[in-house]
Amino acid sequence: MSNPASAAEKRRVRKSQYIVRLNDALETYQNVLVVQADNVGSNQMQQVRLALRKKAVVIMGKNTLMRRVIRDKIATGKYPALEALLPLVVGNMGFVFTDAPLNEVRSVITNFKVPAAARLGTFAPNAVIIPPMNTGLDPGQTSFFQTLNISTKIVKGAIEIQNEVTLLRPGDKVSASHVALLDKLNIRPFQYGLVVSQVYENGTVYDAKILDMSQADLMNKFMAGVTKVAALSLAVGIPTAASMPHSVGNAFKKLLYISLATEYTFPLAQKIKDMLANPGAFAAAPAAGGSSGAAAAAAEPEKESSESEADMGFSMFD
């Protein structure tokens, strides 16, 4: 019979070791992947830990203890950014601490998935599609398929599903009928593993889906934001870094129009005047093609000041 005092002492030692380990990880690593561990077994967790060796440290534990360690760390005044981690300590979760490329670590984590049977009352993590097939079941079970509105026929003394059937969609609740059918067909439709839900990177928290975006995707989103800021700035008349190129372009065009209509000139305007005064010499110049468009544009009357958006390479309404 085990000694209760000895067992309590062992728990106390394990708790102390856990606190030290979590503290060390919070001090050592700048990046954390927050993972959800629903339906993940201990053997599966061990495989993930082995695969991440030398790349990352996986720490699971009781939420209350994890919050306490993080709060104590924040209270020292040296790690205020850790405040962003506290709202993420919810449910069956854990931390993966790393300084390796985040996409690389997430890829290793998501590679470890195991097939699992459908469980009553759970929610489908993915779609379950049953293809046309001979089920091998006897005709006496036809009524079961009719209950689920699955079209069947009898072929060689067995029930055959005639058309592809979407049994469950992501997020659908698994019913007893779903479980029974999938068991009869010996289908294990789901795969479970650690799911990376959030990323903590140098004090900033964002959704793990951001890791799927390429550099081009990020640049496109950034430029779309710049375009909207420029449009708003021009509309309300408040200059910003985004709107200044448009404002300068508009101002230059107005000065150029005034110079072409009067004797007033300045170096850039004089080049346009020289081109218009001597088109033949302009056509013979090596770089004539690119500048002729500018001369032609300068010669046209101004239509709307908003045309400057196109001139500067931005679209006001993209």
RALIN-V257115 format. One line per field, one symbol per residue. psi: psi as a letter, one per 30 degrees, with the letter a starting at -180 (. if undefined). A space follows every 10 residues. Layout:
psi->???
This chain:
psi->kkjeeeeeee eeeeeeeeee eeeeeeeekf kkkkkkgkgk leeeeeeeee fgkfelkkjl akeeeeeeee eeeeffffif ffeffeffik aillkjklgl keeeeeeeef fikkkklkkk flkkflkjkk lkljfgllff geeeeeeghk kllkjhglkk kelkkjeklk fkkkleeeee eeeeghkjfl kklkkjelkj jhfkklkfff ffkleeeeee eeeeeeeeee eeeeefgjkl eefeeeeeee eeeeeeeeef fafklleeee eeeeeefiee eeffkegeee feeeeeeefk kkdkffffee egglkfg.
